[in-house]
Amino acid sequence: MRSSFSFQDEETGWNNPKKTKKQKELLSYRGKVLNQRMAYPFDYKITLAKRRIQAAIDQYGEEDCYVSFSGGKDSTILSHLVLSMGYKLEHVFSNTRLEYPECIKFSKEWCKKNGIKLNLVLPDILPHEVWKKHGYPMFSKEIAELLGRMWLGYKCHPKKIKKVKGFLKRLGYNGDPSDSKKVKNFLKRKGLKISSKCCYLLKKKPMKEWQKRSGKKVAIMGVRAEESQIRRTVWVRKGCIYETKDQVVVHPIIFFTEKDIFEYAKKYDIRFADIYYEPHNLKRNGCFCCGFGCHMTEENNFIKLKQMNPQLWASIMNHWGFSKICEKCNVKIE
Ligand code: SF4
């Protein structure tokens, strides 16, 4: 069903390589609108967020809606917004078993304090079983997916080869990246078992199953456009409320910046989970030992984890095999 907060691919011709001039102009206009809204005054962004929450509840019914809650700062602000409107929607925490203990503790306390039902959704497979069977999450979702396919001997589209070739070089492969047989042999010989399956098996699948069991299909999420290009693109294409094959997705705080999040917390005297404060000062929550993005920063997930919890770090490195795969991928772990 179409709402005033959603947008359709047909309007922008998103999947059409031969877009009309009008469609191209529309896409560029949507990008500009997004920038404008992100620059709106803080109080007005709160109004916009509440309008979107209300629209989702009006359109789909309170019973069908839930808050996707990770115990992170963005979902905490989202939760506060929903509560401030008088709704006690069920909160759902996707516990991959790789979440910071501080965020789990915070989520339980936050929900208890506010009288909200919290569901902790667990996958039916353990993280190290996923990595052993399918491969480790390294570099980025897209690159891990390509390397995972190459491990299995699949051919890649030339456009994808362009993307993955620098990574193959980094891993020590100097042959032709489009020779799928050679690439497969190289990856197997070096034990470079990399894959993007982790997110699906530890997060998406258990959440899909929970949605099916609970009958709730409207996920209200604390996603912000400022976080990544992918999130910007999703808004440009689909807007703040959109339907997928099996759920409805709502992004009320999509226009919030990091500064707005902290301003909101200050205004309403909200203390986030401990990971955001001294001595940890983390910028984001999420899985504590994900290899995505770790090749790009000096202060990566593994290095931070060692500072926060040396015992957990040692266990991940030695028992779960991250030290070996990181060494092969030339990623620092300490
Ligand atoms: S964020 Fe990383 S570690 Fe966590 S489920 Fe996704 S791929 Fe796995």
py3Dmol code that shows the C-alpha trace and the ligand (Angstrom):
import py3Dmol

protein = """\
ATOM      1  CA  MET A   1       0.000   0.000   0.000  1.00  0.00           C
ATOM      2  CA  ARG A   2       1.304   3.466  -0.910  1.00  0.00           C
ATOM      3  CA  SER A   3       1.650   6.081   1.864  1.00  0.00           C
ATOM      4  CA  SER A   4       2.682   9.706   1.593  1.00  0.00           C
ATOM      5  CA  PHE A   5       6.036   8.707   3.105  1.00  0.00           C
ATOM      6  CA  SER A   6       6.893   6.059   0.545  1.00  0.00           C
ATOM      7  CA  PHE A   7       8.312   6.195  -2.927  1.00  0.00           C
ATOM      8  CA  GLN A   8       8.216   3.682  -5.754  1.00  0.00           C
ATOM      9  CA  ASP A   9      11.017   2.541  -8.054  1.00  0.00           C
ATOM     10  CA  GLU A  10       8.711   3.038 -11.045  1.00  0.00           C
ATOM     11  CA  GLU A  11       8.714   6.769 -10.398  1.00  0.00           C
ATOM     12  CA  THR A  12      12.499   7.117 -10.594  1.00  0.00           C
ATOM     13  CA  GLY A  13      13.061   4.202 -12.987  1.00  0.00           C
ATOM     14  CA  TRP A  14      15.651   2.997 -10.465  1.00  0.00           C
ATOM     15  CA  ASN A  15      16.311  -0.377 -12.087  1.00  0.00           C
ATOM     16  CA  ASN A  16      16.094   0.920 -15.612  1.00  0.00           C
ATOM     17  CA  PRO A  17      19.533   1.517 -17.205  1.00  0.00           C
ATOM     18  CA  LYS A  18      17.841   3.843 -19.709  1.00  0.00           C
ATOM     19  CA  LYS A  19      16.282   6.377 -17.394  1.00  0.00           C
ATOM     20  CA  THR A  20      14.395   9.278 -18.901  1.00  0.00           C
ATOM     21  CA  LYS A  21      15.625  12.823 -18.337  1.00  0.00           C
ATOM     22  CA  LYS A  22      12.692  13.359 -15.984  1.00  0.00           C
ATOM     23  CA  GLN A  23      13.605  10.287 -13.913  1.00  0.00           C
ATOM     24  CA  LYS A  24      17.230  11.390 -13.635  1.00  0.00           C
ATOM     25  CA  GLU A  25      16.106  14.832 -12.504  1.00  0.00           C
ATOM     26  CA  LEU A  26      13.763  13.267  -9.966  1.00  0.00           C
ATOM     27  CA  LEU A  27      16.580  11.186  -8.452  1.00  0.00           C
ATOM     28  CA  SER A  28      18.862  14.171  -8.184  1.00  0.00           C
ATOM     29  CA  TYR A  29      15.998  16.205  -6.659  1.00  0.00           C
ATOM     30  CA  ARG A  30      15.378  13.499  -4.042  1.00  0.00           C
ATOM     31  CA  GLY A  31      19.057  13.584  -3.083  1.00  0.00           C
ATOM     32  CA  LYS A  32      18.798  17.338  -2.567  1.00  0.00           C
ATOM     33  CA  VAL A  33      15.600  17.005  -0.511  1.00  0.00           C
ATOM     34  CA  LEU A  34      17.377  14.529   1.739  1.00  0.00           C
ATOM     35  CA  ASN A  35      20.240  16.969   2.326  1.00  0.00           C
ATOM     36  CA  GLN A  36      17.770  19.757   3.052  1.00  0.00           C
ATOM     37  CA  ARG A  37      15.860  17.685   5.575  1.00  0.00           C
ATOM     38  CA  MET A  38      19.044  16.589   7.305  1.00  0.00           C
ATOM     39  CA  ALA A  39      19.826  20.290   7.733  1.00  0.00           C
ATOM     40  CA  TYR A  40      16.399  21.151   9.230  1.00  0.00           C
ATOM     41  CA  PRO A  41      16.293  22.496  12.804  1.00  0.00           C
ATOM     42  CA  PHE A  42      16.559  19.763  15.439  1.00  0.00           C
ATOM     43  CA  ASP A  43      13.060  20.286  16.891  1.00  0.00           C
ATOM     44  CA  TYR A  44      11.464  20.059  13.478  1.00  0.00           C
ATOM     45  CA  LYS A  45      13.228  16.735  12.819  1.00  0.00           C
ATOM     46  CA  ILE A  46      11.616  15.408  15.998  1.00  0.00           C
ATOM     47  CA  THR A  47       8.219  16.444  14.599  1.00  0.00           C
ATOM     48  CA  LEU A  48       8.988  14.681  11.302  1.00  0.00           C
ATOM     49  CA  ALA A  49      10.038  11.510  13.127  1.00  0.00           C
ATOM     50  CA  LYS A  50       6.836  11.456  15.180  1.00  0.00           C
ATOM     51  CA  ARG A  51       4.724  11.972  12.044  1.00  0.00           C
ATOM     52  CA  ARG A  52       6.288   8.897  10.479  1.00  0.00           C
ATOM     53  CA  ILE A  53       5.761   6.754  13.572  1.00  0.00           C
ATOM     54  CA  GLN A  54       2.139   7.889  13.719  1.00  0.00           C
ATOM     55  CA  ALA A  55       1.620   7.260  10.005  1.00  0.00           C
ATOM     56  CA  ALA A  56       2.911   3.676  10.329  1.00  0.00           C
ATOM     57  CA  ILE A  57       0.691   2.984  13.336  1.00  0.00           C
ATOM     58  CA  ASP A  58      -2.351   4.554  11.637  1.00  0.00           C
ATOM     59  CA  GLN A  59      -1.794   2.638   8.440  1.00  0.00           C
ATOM     60  CA  TYR A  60      -0.885  -0.803   9.792  1.00  0.00           C
ATOM     61  CA  GLY A  61      -2.231  -0.808  13.354  1.00  0.00           C
ATOM     62  CA  GLU A  62      -0.365  -0.719  16.684  1.00  0.00           C
ATOM     63  CA  GLU A  63      -0.577  -4.508  17.071  1.00  0.00           C
ATOM     64  CA  ASP A  64       1.455  -5.108  13.917  1.00  0.00           C
ATOM     65  CA  CYS A  65       4.283  -2.696  14.777  1.00  0.00           C
ATOM     66  CA  TYR A  66       7.451  -3.315  16.760  1.00  0.00           C
ATOM     67  CA  VAL A  67      10.648  -1.391  17.514  1.00  0.00           C
ATOM     68  CA  SER A  68      13.869  -2.945  16.310  1.00  0.00           C
ATOM     69  CA  PHE A  69      16.063  -2.357  19.357  1.00  0.00           C
ATOM     70  CA  SER A  70      19.807  -2.982  19.613  1.00  0.00           C
ATOM     71  CA  GLY A  71      20.604  -1.120  22.819  1.00  0.00           C
ATOM     72  CA  GLY A  72      22.603   1.315  20.674  1.00  0.00           C
ATOM     73  CA  LYS A  73      22.241   5.086  20.820  1.00  0.00           C
ATOM     74  CA  ASP A  74      20.043   5.461  17.714  1.00  0.00           C
ATOM     75  CA  SER A  75      17.522   2.825  18.682  1.00  0.00           C
ATOM     76  CA  THR A  76      17.435   4.252  22.210  1.00  0.00           C
ATOM     77  CA  ILE A  77      16.387   7.649  20.832  1.00  0.00           C
ATOM     78  CA  LEU A  78      13.847   5.928  18.582  1.00  0.00           C
ATOM     79  CA  SER A  79      12.456   4.040  21.564  1.00  0.00           C
ATOM     80  CA  HIS A  80      12.181   7.284  23.557  1.00  0.00           C
ATOM     81  CA  LEU A  81      10.325   8.963  20.690  1.00  0.00           C
ATOM     82  CA  VAL A  82       7.824   6.114  20.482  1.00  0.00           C
ATOM     83  CA  LEU A  83       7.333   6.160  24.270  1.00  0.00           C
ATOM     84  CA  SER A  84       6.896   9.934  24.273  1.00  0.00           C
ATOM     85  CA  MET A  85       3.908   9.455  21.937  1.00  0.00           C
ATOM     86  CA  GLY A  86       2.274   7.146  24.482  1.00  0.00           C
ATOM     87  CA  TYR A  87       2.953   3.843  22.687  1.00  0.00           C
ATOM     88  CA  LYS A  88       4.513   0.823  24.392  1.00  0.00           C
ATOM     89  CA  LEU A  89       5.344  -1.161  21.276  1.00  0.00           C
ATOM     90  CA  GLU A  90       7.130  -4.455  21.740  1.00  0.00           C
ATOM     91  CA  HIS A  91      10.923  -4.127  21.319  1.00  0.00           C
ATOM     92  CA  VAL A  92      12.888  -6.810  19.492  1.00  0.00           C
ATOM     93  CA  PHE A  93      16.611  -7.323  19.961  1.00  0.00           C
ATOM     94  CA  SER A  94      18.384  -9.484  17.405  1.00  0.00           C
ATOM     95  CA  ASN A  95      21.014 -11.155  19.557  1.00  0.00           C
ATOM     96  CA  THR A  96      23.616 -12.623  17.206  1.00  0.00           C
ATOM     97  CA  ARG A  97      25.586 -13.751  20.288  1.00  0.00           C
ATOM     98  CA  LEU A  98      28.185 -11.197  19.180  1.00  0.00           C
ATOM     99  CA  GLU A  99      26.548  -8.190  20.839  1.00  0.00           C
ATOM    100  CA  TYR A 100      28.359  -6.139  23.447  1.00  0.00           C
ATOM    101  CA  PRO A 101      27.265  -7.395  26.875  1.00  0.00           C
ATOM    102  CA  GLU A 102      26.836  -3.731  27.886  1.00  0.00           C
ATOM    103  CA  CYS A 103      24.166  -3.291  25.162  1.00  0.00           C
ATOM    104  CA  ILE A 104      22.264  -6.401  26.218  1.00  0.00           C
ATOM    105  CA  LYS A 105      22.308  -5.267  29.833  1.00  0.00           C
ATOM    106  CA  PHE A 106      21.240  -1.767  28.838  1.00  0.00           C
ATOM    107  CA  SER A 107      18.360  -3.086  26.684  1.00  0.00           C
ATOM    108  CA  LYS A 108      17.001  -5.199  29.516  1.00  0.00           C
ATOM    109  CA  GLU A 109      17.214  -2.332  31.989  1.00  0.00           C
ATOM    110  CA  TRP A 110      15.747   0.239  29.560  1.00  0.00           C
ATOM    111  CA  CYS A 111      12.763  -1.925  28.710  1.00  0.00           C
ATOM    112  CA  LYS A 112      12.142  -2.896  32.316  1.00  0.00           C
ATOM    113  CA  LYS A 113      12.314   0.737  33.446  1.00  0.00           C
ATOM    114  CA  ASN A 114       9.867   1.808  30.726  1.00  0.00           C
ATOM    115  CA  GLY A 115       7.484  -1.123  31.042  1.00  0.00           C
ATOM    116  CA  ILE A 116       8.169  -2.432  27.536  1.00  0.00           C
ATOM    117  CA  LYS A 117       8.168  -6.071  26.486  1.00  0.00           C
ATOM    118  CA  LEU A 118      11.600  -7.032  25.161  1.00  0.00           C
ATOM    119  CA  ASN A 119      12.154 -10.025  22.912  1.00  0.00           C
ATOM    120  CA  LEU A 120      15.686 -11.347  22.537  1.00  0.00           C
ATOM    121  CA  VAL A 121      15.832 -13.241  19.251  1.00  0.00           C
ATOM    122  CA  LEU A 122      18.608 -15.825  18.969  1.00  0.00           C
ATOM    123  CA  PRO A 123      19.826 -17.643  15.862  1.00  0.00           C
ATOM    124  CA  ASP A 124      19.713 -21.454  15.820  1.00  0.00           C
ATOM    125  CA  ILE A 125      23.378 -21.633  14.847  1.00  0.00           C
ATOM    126  CA  LEU A 126      26.479 -20.395  16.691  1.00  0.00           C
ATOM    127  CA  PRO A 127      28.710 -17.734  15.093  1.00  0.00           C
ATOM    128  CA  HIS A 128      31.806 -19.943  14.881  1.00  0.00           C
ATOM    129  CA  GLU A 129      29.731 -22.687  13.244  1.00  0.00           C
ATOM    130  CA  VAL A 130      28.681 -20.206  10.541  1.00  0.00           C
ATOM    131  CA  TRP A 131      32.277 -19.103   9.926  1.00  0.00           C
ATOM    132  CA  LYS A 132      33.597 -22.641   9.822  1.00  0.00           C
ATOM    133  CA  LYS A 133      30.910 -23.830   7.451  1.00  0.00           C
ATOM    134  CA  HIS A 134      30.528 -20.792   5.175  1.00  0.00           C
ATOM    135  CA  GLY A 135      33.409 -18.386   5.771  1.00  0.00           C
ATOM    136  CA  TYR A 136      34.400 -15.278   7.752  1.00  0.00           C
ATOM    137  CA  PRO A 137      32.883 -11.813   7.338  1.00  0.00           C
ATOM    138  CA  MET A 138      35.853  -9.791   6.077  1.00  0.00           C
ATOM    139  CA  PHE A 139      36.318  -6.466   4.188  1.00  0.00           C
ATOM    140  CA  SER A 140      32.678  -5.597   3.354  1.00  0.00           C
ATOM    141  CA  LYS A 141      29.374  -7.318   2.724  1.00  0.00           C
ATOM    142  CA  GLU A 142      29.716  -6.969  -1.040  1.00  0.00           C
ATOM    143  CA  ILE A 143      33.357  -8.125  -1.219  1.00  0.00           C
ATOM    144  CA  ALA A 144      32.738 -11.019   1.192  1.00  0.00           C
ATOM    145  CA  GLU A 145      29.818 -12.140  -0.949  1.00  0.00           C
ATOM    146  CA  LEU A 146      31.955 -12.046  -4.111  1.00  0.00           C
ATOM    147  CA  LEU A 147      34.872 -13.877  -2.483  1.00  0.00           C
ATOM    148  CA  GLY A 148      32.435 -16.443  -1.096  1.00  0.00           C
ATOM    149  CA  ARG A 149      31.088 -17.076  -4.579  1.00  0.00           C
ATOM    150  CA  MET A 150      34.595 -17.292  -5.999  1.00  0.00           C
ATOM    151  CA  TRP A 151      35.533 -19.834  -3.308  1.00  0.00           C
ATOM    152  CA  LEU A 152      32.736 -21.983  -4.713  1.00  0.00           C
ATOM    153  CA  GLY A 153      34.053 -21.516  -8.249  1.00  0.00           C
ATOM    154  CA  TYR A 154      31.336 -19.216  -9.593  1.00  0.00           C
ATOM    155  CA  LYS A 155      32.118 -16.760 -12.352  1.00  0.00           C
ATOM    156  CA  CYS A 156      31.673 -13.063 -11.553  1.00  0.00           C
ATOM    157  CA  HIS A 157      30.204 -10.346 -13.743  1.00  0.00           C
ATOM    158  CA  PRO A 158      32.990  -8.087 -15.207  1.00  0.00           C
ATOM    159  CA  LYS A 159      31.626  -5.150 -13.162  1.00  0.00           C
ATOM    160  CA  LYS A 160      32.038  -7.207  -9.977  1.00  0.00           C
ATOM    161  CA  ILE A 161      35.519  -8.370 -11.009  1.00  0.00           C
ATOM    162  CA  LYS A 162      36.534  -4.722 -11.114  1.00  0.00           C
ATOM    163  CA  LYS A 163      35.407  -4.340  -7.507  1.00  0.00           C
ATOM    164  CA  VAL A 164      37.066  -7.473  -6.157  1.00  0.00           C
ATOM    165  CA  LYS A 165      40.349  -7.401  -8.040  1.00  0.00           C
ATOM    166  CA  GLY A 166      42.151  -5.046  -5.598  1.00  0.00           C
ATOM    167  CA  PHE A 167      41.161  -7.347  -2.723  1.00  0.00           C
ATOM    168  CA  LEU A 168      42.448 -10.440  -4.515  1.00  0.00           C
ATOM    169  CA  LYS A 169      45.745  -8.627  -4.980  1.00  0.00           C
ATOM    170  CA  ARG A 170      45.821  -7.739  -1.291  1.00  0.00           C
ATOM    171  CA  LEU A 171      45.344 -11.439  -0.526  1.00  0.00           C
ATOM    172  CA  GLY A 172      48.361 -12.298  -2.720  1.00  0.00           C
ATOM    173  CA  TYR A 173      46.673 -13.356  -5.964  1.00  0.00           C
ATOM    174  CA  ASN A 174      48.495 -12.026  -9.008  1.00  0.00           C
ATOM    175  CA  GLY A 175      46.727 -13.989 -11.757  1.00  0.00           C
ATOM    176  CA  ASP A 176      43.751 -13.136 -13.936  1.00  0.00           C
ATOM    177  CA  PRO A 177      40.813 -12.273 -11.594  1.00  0.00           C
ATOM    178  CA  SER A 178      38.273 -13.402 -14.191  1.00  0.00           C
ATOM    179  CA  ASP A 179      39.730 -16.927 -14.289  1.00  0.00           C
ATOM    180  CA  SER A 180      37.288 -18.453 -11.809  1.00  0.00           C
ATOM    181  CA  LYS A 181      39.063 -21.816 -11.632  1.00  0.00           C
ATOM    182  CA  LYS A 182      42.414 -20.255 -10.759  1.00  0.00           C
ATOM    183  CA  VAL A 183      40.870 -17.895  -8.226  1.00  0.00           C
ATOM    184  CA  LYS A 184      39.007 -20.774  -6.567  1.00  0.00           C
ATOM    185  CA  ASN A 185      42.208 -22.851  -6.357  1.00  0.00           C
ATOM    186  CA  PHE A 186      44.114 -19.900  -4.911  1.00  0.00           C
ATOM    187  CA  LEU A 187      41.489 -19.181  -2.234  1.00  0.00           C
ATOM    188  CA  LYS A 188      41.291 -22.854  -1.240  1.00  0.00           C
ATOM    189  CA  ARG A 189      45.071 -23.295  -1.158  1.00  0.00           C
ATOM    190  CA  LYS A 190      45.443 -20.283   1.122  1.00  0.00           C
ATOM    191  CA  GLY A 191      42.420 -21.166   3.282  1.00  0.00           C
ATOM    192  CA  LEU A 192      40.759 -17.838   2.494  1.00  0.00           C
ATOM    193  CA  LYS A 193      37.246 -18.860   3.374  1.00  0.00           C
ATOM    194  CA  ILE A 194      35.357 -15.560   3.339  1.00  0.00           C
ATOM    195  CA  SER A 195      31.614 -15.103   3.018  1.00  0.00           C
ATOM    196  CA  SER A 196      28.753 -12.729   3.776  1.00  0.00           C
ATOM    197  CA  LYS A 197      26.409 -15.486   4.990  1.00  0.00           C
ATOM    198  CA  CYS A 198      26.957 -14.508   8.630  1.00  0.00           C
ATOM    199  CA  CYS A 199      24.510 -11.568   8.592  1.00  0.00           C
ATOM    200  CA  TYR A 200      21.790 -13.642   6.990  1.00  0.00           C
ATOM    201  CA  LEU A 201      22.136 -16.621   9.321  1.00  0.00           C
ATOM    202  CA  LEU A 202      22.737 -14.727  12.559  1.00  0.00           C
ATOM    203  CA  LYS A 203      20.429 -11.746  12.011  1.00  0.00           C
ATOM    204  CA  LYS A 204      18.041 -11.793   9.073  1.00  0.00           C
ATOM    205  CA  LYS A 205      16.843 -15.387   9.214  1.00  0.00           C
ATOM    206  CA  PRO A 206      16.071 -15.422  12.976  1.00  0.00           C
ATOM    207  CA  MET A 207      14.266 -12.074  12.651  1.00  0.00           C
ATOM    208  CA  LYS A 208      12.221 -13.299   9.705  1.00  0.00           C
ATOM    209  CA  GLU A 209      11.237 -16.370  11.690  1.00  0.00           C
ATOM    210  CA  TRP A 210      10.310 -14.237  14.696  1.00  0.00           C
ATOM    211  CA  GLN A 211       8.157 -11.988  12.526  1.00  0.00           C
ATOM    212  CA  LYS A 212       6.366 -15.013  11.164  1.00  0.00           C
ATOM    213  CA  ARG A 213       5.765 -16.429  14.640  1.00  0.00           C
ATOM    214  CA  SER A 214       4.621 -13.145  16.166  1.00  0.00           C
ATOM    215  CA  GLY A 215       2.583 -11.946  13.197  1.00  0.00           C
ATOM    216  CA  LYS A 216       4.170  -8.493  13.552  1.00  0.00           C
ATOM    217  CA  LYS A 217       5.397  -7.283  10.219  1.00  0.00           C
ATOM    218  CA  VAL A 218       6.086  -3.568  10.695  1.00  0.00           C
ATOM    219  CA  ALA A 219       9.680  -2.957  11.808  1.00  0.00           C
ATOM    220  CA  ILE A 220      10.343   0.551  13.125  1.00  0.00           C
ATOM    221  CA  MET A 221      14.091   1.063  12.932  1.00  0.00           C
ATOM    222  CA  GLY A 222      16.617   3.645  14.138  1.00  0.00           C
ATOM    223  CA  VAL A 223      18.417   3.953  10.824  1.00  0.00           C
ATOM    224  CA  ARG A 224      20.026   7.274   9.770  1.00  0.00           C
ATOM    225  CA  ALA A 225      20.991   8.451   6.270  1.00  0.00           C
ATOM    226  CA  GLU A 226      24.226   9.942   7.618  1.00  0.00           C
ATOM    227  CA  GLU A 227      25.541   6.465   8.450  1.00  0.00           C
ATOM    228  CA  SER A 228      26.222   5.263   4.902  1.00  0.00           C
ATOM    229  CA  GLN A 229      25.662   5.774   1.209  1.00  0.00           C
ATOM    230  CA  ILE A 230      23.486   2.663   1.127  1.00  0.00           C
ATOM    231  CA  ARG A 231      21.125   4.199   3.686  1.00  0.00           C
ATOM    232  CA  ARG A 232      20.941   7.456   1.708  1.00  0.00           C
ATOM    233  CA  THR A 233      20.141   5.495  -1.425  1.00  0.00           C
ATOM    234  CA  VAL A 234      17.380   3.564   0.310  1.00  0.00           C
ATOM    235  CA  TRP A 235      15.655   6.823   1.256  1.00  0.00           C
ATOM    236  CA  VAL A 236      16.069   8.307  -2.228  1.00  0.00           C
ATOM    237  CA  ARG A 237      14.505   5.174  -3.723  1.00  0.00           C
ATOM    238  CA  LYS A 238      11.873   4.251  -1.201  1.00  0.00           C
ATOM    239  CA  GLY A 239      11.266   7.035   1.334  1.00  0.00           C
ATOM    240  CA  CYS A 240      10.695   6.620   5.088  1.00  0.00           C
ATOM    241  CA  ILE A 241       8.041   3.874   5.010  1.00  0.00           C
ATOM    242  CA  TYR A 242       8.172   1.081   2.477  1.00  0.00           C
ATOM    243  CA  GLU A 243       7.008  -2.452   1.942  1.00  0.00           C
ATOM    244  CA  THR A 244       9.235  -5.380   1.018  1.00  0.00           C
ATOM    245  CA  LYS A 245       8.177  -8.923   0.124  1.00  0.00           C
ATOM    246  CA  ASP A 246       7.543  -9.935   3.730  1.00  0.00           C
ATOM    247  CA  GLN A 247       7.646  -6.838   5.905  1.00  0.00           C
ATOM    248  CA  VAL A 248       7.095  -3.102   6.237  1.00  0.00           C
ATOM    249  CA  VAL A 249      10.112  -0.974   7.098  1.00  0.00           C
ATOM    250  CA  VAL A 250       9.836   2.388   8.863  1.00  0.00           C
ATOM    251  CA  HIS A 251      12.782   4.788   9.277  1.00  0.00           C
ATOM    252  CA  PRO A 252      11.502   7.705  11.429  1.00  0.00           C
ATOM    253  CA  ILE A 253      14.922   9.157  12.382  1.00  0.00           C
ATOM    254  CA  ILE A 254      16.441   8.881   8.908  1.00  0.00           C
ATOM    255  CA  PHE A 255      17.142  12.675   8.853  1.00  0.00           C
ATOM    256  CA  PHE A 256      18.854  12.766  12.270  1.00  0.00           C
ATOM    257  CA  THR A 257      22.572  13.441  12.392  1.00  0.00           C
ATOM    258  CA  GLU A 258      24.924  12.135  15.077  1.00  0.00           C
ATOM    259  CA  LYS A 259      24.792  15.614  16.623  1.00  0.00           C
ATOM    260  CA  ASP A 260      20.975  15.401  16.826  1.00  0.00           C
ATOM    261  CA  ILE A 261      21.217  12.065  18.619  1.00  0.00           C
ATOM    262  CA  PHE A 262      23.426  13.509  21.335  1.00  0.00           C
ATOM    263  CA  GLU A 263      21.367  16.715  21.486  1.00  0.00           C
ATOM    264  CA  TYR A 264      18.210  14.648  22.003  1.00  0.00           C
ATOM    265  CA  ALA A 265      19.917  12.636  24.741  1.00  0.00           C
ATOM    266  CA  LYS A 266      20.977  15.837  26.455  1.00  0.00           C
ATOM    267  CA  LYS A 267      17.550  17.419  26.152  1.00  0.00           C
ATOM    268  CA  TYR A 268      15.789  14.417  27.714  1.00  0.00           C
ATOM    269  CA  ASP A 269      18.600  13.421  30.064  1.00  0.00           C
ATOM    270  CA  ILE A 270      19.131   9.992  28.508  1.00  0.00           C
ATOM    271  CA  ARG A 271      22.220   7.970  29.330  1.00  0.00           C
ATOM    272  CA  PHE A 272      23.148   5.434  26.639  1.00  0.00           C
ATOM    273  CA  ALA A 273      24.819   2.039  27.134  1.00  0.00           C
ATOM    274  CA  ASP A 274      28.272   2.267  28.742  1.00  0.00           C
ATOM    275  CA  ILE A 275      30.156   1.506  25.504  1.00  0.00           C
ATOM    276  CA  TYR A 276      29.629   5.126  24.366  1.00  0.00           C
ATOM    277  CA  TYR A 277      31.427   6.668  27.338  1.00  0.00           C
ATOM    278  CA  GLU A 278      34.889   6.669  28.896  1.00  0.00           C
ATOM    279  CA  PRO A 279      37.003   4.556  28.777  1.00  0.00           C
ATOM    280  CA  HIS A 280      35.532   2.853  25.656  1.00  0.00           C
ATOM    281  CA  ASN A 281      34.104   5.774  23.695  1.00  0.00           C
ATOM    282  CA  LEU A 282      32.745   3.577  20.904  1.00  0.00           C
ATOM    283  CA  LYS A 283      31.029   5.350  18.027  1.00  0.00           C
ATOM    284  CA  ARG A 284      28.759   2.430  17.088  1.00  0.00           C
ATOM    285  CA  ASN A 285      27.429  -0.765  18.603  1.00  0.00           C
ATOM    286  CA  GLY A 286      26.842  -4.000  16.666  1.00  0.00           C
ATOM    287  CA  CYS A 287      28.829  -7.233  16.535  1.00  0.00           C
ATOM    288  CA  PHE A 288      32.043  -7.000  18.543  1.00  0.00           C
ATOM    289  CA  CYS A 289      34.102  -9.131  16.198  1.00  0.00           C
ATOM    290  CA  CYS A 290      32.876  -8.369  12.703  1.00  0.00           C
ATOM    291  CA  GLY A 291      35.628  -8.111  10.091  1.00  0.00           C
ATOM    292  CA  PHE A 292      33.638  -5.712   7.897  1.00  0.00           C
ATOM    293  CA  GLY A 293      35.455  -2.408   7.548  1.00  0.00           C
ATOM    294  CA  CYS A 294      38.432  -3.606   9.605  1.00  0.00           C
ATOM    295  CA  HIS A 295      40.908  -3.150   6.738  1.00  0.00           C
ATOM    296  CA  MET A 296      40.088   0.558   6.509  1.00  0.00           C
ATOM    297  CA  THR A 297      40.758   1.849   9.976  1.00  0.00           C
ATOM    298  CA  GLU A 298      43.580   1.748  12.483  1.00  0.00           C
ATOM    299  CA  GLU A 299      41.148   1.516  15.413  1.00  0.00           C
ATOM    300  CA  ASN A 300      39.149  -1.434  14.077  1.00  0.00           C
ATOM    301  CA  ASN A 301      36.657  -3.727  15.903  1.00  0.00           C
ATOM    302  CA  PHE A 302      39.357  -6.219  16.910  1.00  0.00           C
ATOM    303  CA  ILE A 303      41.733  -3.603  18.317  1.00  0.00           C
ATOM    304  CA  LYS A 304      38.903  -1.978  20.272  1.00  0.00           C
ATOM    305  CA  LEU A 305      37.734  -5.329  21.578  1.00  0.00           C
ATOM    306  CA  LYS A 306      41.199  -6.107  22.904  1.00  0.00           C
ATOM    307  CA  GLN A 307      41.192  -2.838  24.835  1.00  0.00           C
ATOM    308  CA  MET A 308      37.694  -3.460  26.210  1.00  0.00           C
ATOM    309  CA  ASN A 309      37.781  -7.158  26.923  1.00  0.00           C
ATOM    310  CA  PRO A 310      41.164  -8.894  26.461  1.00  0.00           C
ATOM    311  CA  GLN A 311      39.796 -12.291  27.495  1.00  0.00           C
ATOM    312  CA  LEU A 312      36.995 -12.259  24.965  1.00  0.00           C
ATOM    313  CA  TRP A 313      39.447 -11.014  22.331  1.00  0.00           C
ATOM    314  CA  ALA A 314      41.838 -13.903  23.034  1.00  0.00           C
ATOM    315  CA  SER A 315      39.041 -16.413  22.785  1.00  0.00           C
ATOM    316  CA  ILE A 316      37.840 -15.035  19.434  1.00  0.00           C
ATOM    317  CA  MET A 317      41.323 -14.934  18.023  1.00  0.00           C
ATOM    318  CA  ASN A 318      42.442 -18.356  19.167  1.00  0.00           C
ATOM    319  CA  HIS A 319      39.312 -20.492  19.380  1.00  0.00           C
ATOM    320  CA  TRP A 320      37.189 -18.907  16.671  1.00  0.00           C
ATOM    321  CA  GLY A 321      40.011 -18.548  14.135  1.00  0.00           C
ATOM    322  CA  PHE A 322      40.014 -14.791  13.617  1.00  0.00           C
ATOM    323  CA  SER A 323      43.757 -14.411  14.161  1.00  0.00           C
ATOM    324  CA  LYS A 324      44.474 -16.708  11.201  1.00  0.00           C
ATOM    325  CA  ILE A 325      42.004 -15.162   8.771  1.00  0.00           C
ATOM    326  CA  CYS A 326      43.019 -11.619   9.770  1.00  0.00           C
ATOM    327  CA  GLU A 327      46.673 -12.422   9.195  1.00  0.00           C
ATOM    328  CA  LYS A 328      45.869 -13.797   5.746  1.00  0.00           C
ATOM    329  CA  CYS A 329      43.765 -10.714   4.959  1.00  0.00           C
ATOM    330  CA  ASN A 330      46.448  -8.353   6.252  1.00  0.00           C
ATOM    331  CA  VAL A 331      44.105  -6.903   8.882  1.00  0.00           C
ATOM    332  CA  LYS A 332      45.474  -5.695  12.188  1.00  0.00           C
ATOM    333  CA  ILE A 333      44.112  -7.309  15.336  1.00  0.00           C
ATOM    334  CA  GLU A 334      46.093  -5.443  18.021  1.00  0.00           C
TER     335      GLU A 334
END
"""
ligand_1 = """\
8
SF4
S 27.551 -7.620 11.461
Fe 29.290 -8.943 10.876
S 29.584 -10.424 12.542
Fe 27.554 -9.453 12.802
S 26.155 -10.861 11.839
Fe 26.707 -9.335 10.283
S 28.504 -10.172 9.214
Fe 28.201 -11.358 11.097
"""
view = py3Dmol.view(width=600, height=400)
view.addModel(protein, "pdb")
view.setStyle({"model": 0}, {"cartoon": {"style": "trace"}})
view.addModel(ligand_1, "xyz")
view.setStyle({"model": 1}, {"stick": {}})
view.zoomTo()
view.show()
